[in-house]
């Protein structure tokens, strides 16, 4: 057949698909001073569980095995057994909210300072322009 492509040619062209980078993939830079979100009760539990699991299984290097065993253990715990971990998580959440209020207050002060500086520059430029006329 004249002008037809072979199966090998069509396969190679189909496989060589190039993807374009997504628009805005970089995103905004993260503030290193922003407080980290608090751990959930499960992750507070896992902090303790990892230590005991490593003592019982010193040769185990698998992170997945520790996570799987921790998940199974967490599911088997009753609400009363989970209560200390929930309390720790709640305490961390309260601390986080307090830190976030302080962090946001600092951001507002910096923003207001910048806004005031910008307004000062604009009024100075405006007065200079008016003095030219």
N, C-alpha and C positions, 0 to 999 in steps of 0.2 A: 504494500500500500504506500502510495506516494505521500510523503509528508507526515505520516503517522509516527508516533513515538513508541518505542518498545516499552515493555512492562518495567524493565530495569531503569530506564530513563525517567518514567513517571514516578516510580518509587523514590528515586534519589531526589527528585524535585520536591516531592511531598515531605520528605524527611528533613529537608534543609529549610525549615521555617524559622525565620528570625523574629524574635519578639522585640517590640519597641518598649523602652522603659516607660513606666506609668508616669503620668503627669503629676507633679508635686510629690514624688515618692520620698523626697528628702524630709519633708515635714519641718516643723519648727524645732529649734534646738531645745533640749531639755535643760531645765534649771537644776544644777547640782545641789543647790541649797534647799530645794523643795523636800519636805519630809516624805519618807517612804510610807506607803500604805501598810496598815497593820496586818499581821498574819491572822488567818482564820483559826478557829478552834482545832481543826484537823491538822494544820501545819504546826501549831503549838504542840499538839500530841506527837507529831512526827519528830520534832526536835528531841523529845525524850525517847521515843521508840527507836530511833536510829542508834542511839548509844547502847541501849540494851540489846538490840539485834546484832550489833557488831561484836559485843562481848560474847554472845551465844554462838555466833557464826563468824569467827575471825578470818577464815579463808575466803569468805564470800566477798567478791569485788563488784558484784552486779548491783547497779543502782535500781534497775527495774525490779529485781527480786526484793529489795528492801521496800520499795514503794508498794509492790503488790502485797507483801506480808503486812505492811502497815495499814493498807486499805482494808484488808480482811479483818485485821484486829479491831480497827475503828468501827467497822460495821457490827462486829460482835459485842461491842461495849454497850452497856445500858446507859440510859440518860443520867443516872446518878454517877456512873463511872466517868462520863464525859464532862460532868459539871465543873471539875477543877480547870479543865482546859478551856471551857467556855468562859469561865470567870477570868482567866488570864487574858484571853482574847478580847473580852470586853474592856478590861483594864487598859490594854494596849490601844484599843480603839478610842477610848476617852483621851488618852495621852496624845494620840495622833490628831484628834479633833482640836485639842488645845494648841498643839504645834501649828496646825494649819491656820487657825485664827491669827496667831502671831505672824505667821508667814504672809498671809493675805494682807494684814495690817501694814507690814513693811512694804509690800508691793503697792498699796494705795498711796502711802507716803512718798515713795519714789516716783510714782506716776504723777501725783500732784506737784511734786517738785519739778519734774520735767515739763509738765504743762505750764507751770508758772514761768519757767525759763523760756519756753517757746513764746508765751504771750509777751514777755519782756522784749524778746527779739523782734516780734511783729510790731509792737508799739514803737520801738526805736526806729525800725525801718520805715514805718508809716510817717513818723514825725520827720524823718530825713527827707522822704519823698515830698511831703507837704511843704517843707522849707525850700525845696527847689522851685516850686511854683510860686 
